[in-house]
Amino acid sequence: MTTAAKTKPSLHTVLTPQLLDLYDLKDSIVVIIDVFRATSTMATALYNGASKIIPVDTPELCIEVGKQTGGVTAGERDGKIIPGLSYGNSPSEYPRDFIENKILVITTTNGTKLLHLALKQGAKDIITGSFPNLSKVVEYLKEQNAPVILGCSGWKNRFNIEDVLFAGAVIEEIKDNFDIHCDSSFMANQLYNQQKNDLSTYIKTVTHWHRLAAYGLEEDMLYCISKDTAPSLPIFKDGALINRG
Amino acid sequence: MTTAAKTKPSLHTVLTPQLLDLYDLKDSIVVIIDVFRATSTMATALYNGASKIIPVDTPELCIEVGKQTGGVTAGERDGKIIPGLSYGNSPSEYPRDFIENKILVITTTNGTKLLHLALKQGAKDIITGSFPNLSKVVEYLKEQNAPVILGCSGWKNRFNIEDVLFAGAVIEEIKDNFDIHCDSSFMANQLYNQQKNDLSTYIKTVTHWHRLAAYGLEEDMLYCISKDTAPSLPIFKDGALINRG
């Protein structure tokens, strides 16, 4: 009598949205990662009780959907609130006493784009990940036992270290549960392990830190690399992210 | 009296051919990197006296150009010589007593593709890099004082660790001469520094090692991560790579 080896699901890391079309998403859970700051803000707003988050591609659509739903409109370009919208992309703008039971309609440069690409490519399931909801993401991926794509949003299609650091942190927790043949995932995990003991010093060396520090957003970024400060699980259903809890 | 700060040229690392269009190549030297094994073999054949190397896209063109030039035709798919061609992609097939004064016409999966993309995007200058000619590449880039793109060939447009390790080795030697605002380059350099003391153990963990080891190519790959064993400088001129020396 032979015993069939237990097969584990696959796991891949996609380093920028421009590489997503190399992967088959049909049976996969795609984790959208935009550490600075879209997915950190999404986790925070849902944790603080937002009823849902509607991610949209453009400021125009943000205004329109805001009107239709009565939602709070949010979006920044170059560190400033986009004219016509009401709030920015900072997690600190969405405490419970403001966002609870409200709809957040948000447009962001990189994360929203990747989410819509994943939808278009027929992802089975889409969630968002960030350090503030790391353990919730890990728990969900272990529980689902399905193929995983860790999708890094990057910056205008270029590779970003902070997103791959989060991918590496997830991999560190779930690698025994998956069958990984992916150099991007090996690299992500090695980079995370190399830097994990002093992320707050290391993060100051990456390009996006410098870009956002020029707008005075250092505190925001340090929050965005803090683990489990907003333990929600944003999952995309019927055009919006809701908290699966 | 003010003294103008001396400006250094830029340096970027491109992680796969699919990301090349994000970069302006017009004033740049592009280093084509395909560690396993195209650019290692190219450095070796030129070091051993090949008069030139003509990289072509397809086996059909390889046969045609071979006939026109009287060159040695070479190319593999899945670890076997492509029907109609005469030799493979292994550096060990091109010792001096075979290749000296001959033309090598070669087709490879990833490196040739990237080289032709760089040409099409108007790169100022194209050279090839690999561990066997690391010091020659470093010396050339320091001497030219122009913007640099380290172009990793990857595997079917996916990210490959061995190519980025070579990029990291180059960066380690020239980083003081360049102005680097590129997370891909920071990552490449950090990964190289993390692994450089035992590359021959580390390399056995990457996906491409397993793919090629299945064809019995372990010795080839260990050669391909040996530094300065074939100190040539392949530079692309008039449709072919020649040894600048």
Boltz contact constraints between the chains, C-beta under 6 A:
constraints:
  - contact:
      token1: [A, 15]
      token2: [B, 159]
      max_distance: 6.0
  - contact:
      token1: [A, 18]
      token2: [B, 19]
      max_distance: 6.0
  - contact:
      token1: [A, 19]
      token2: [B, 18]
      max_distance: 6.0
  - contact:
      token1: [A, 22]
      token2: [B, 157]
      max_distance: 6.0
  - contact:
      token1: [A, 22]
      token2: [B, 158]
      max_distance: 6.0
  - contact:
      token1: [A, 157]
      token2: [B, 22]
      max_distance: 6.0
  - contact:
      token1: [A, 158]
      token2: [B, 22]
      max_distance: 6.0
  - contact:
      token1: [A, 159]
      token2: [B, 15]
      max_distance: 6.0
  - contact:
      token1: [A, 159]
      token2: [B, 183]
      max_distance: 6.0
  - contact:
      token1: [A, 159]
      token2: [B, 184]
      max_distance: 6.0
  - contact:
      token1: [A, 160]
      token2: [B, 183]
      max_distance: 6.0
  - contact:
      token1: [A, 161]
      token2: [B, 183]
      max_distance: 6.0
  - contact:
      token1: [A, 181]
      token2: [B, 207]
      max_distance: 6.0
  - contact:
      token1: [A, 183]
      token2: [B, 159]
      max_distance: 6.0
  - contact:
      token1: [A, 183]
      token2: [B, 160]
      max_distance: 6.0
  - contact:
      token1: [A, 183]
      token2: [B, 161]
      max_distance: 6.0
  - contact:
      token1: [A, 183]
      token2: [B, 206]
      max_distance: 6.0
  - contact:
      token1: [A, 183]
      token2: [B, 207]
      max_distance: 6.0
  - contact:
      token1: [A, 184]
      token2: [B, 159]
      max_distance: 6.0
  - contact:
      token1: [A, 187]
      token2: [B, 161]
      max_distance: 6.0
  - contact:
      token1: [A, 194]
      token2: [B, 194]
      max_distance: 6.0
  - contact:
      token1: [A, 206]
      token2: [B, 183]
      max_distance: 6.0
  - contact:
      token1: [A, 207]
      token2: [B, 181]
      max_distance: 6.0
  - contact:
      token1: [A, 207]
      token2: [B, 183]
      max_distance: 6.0
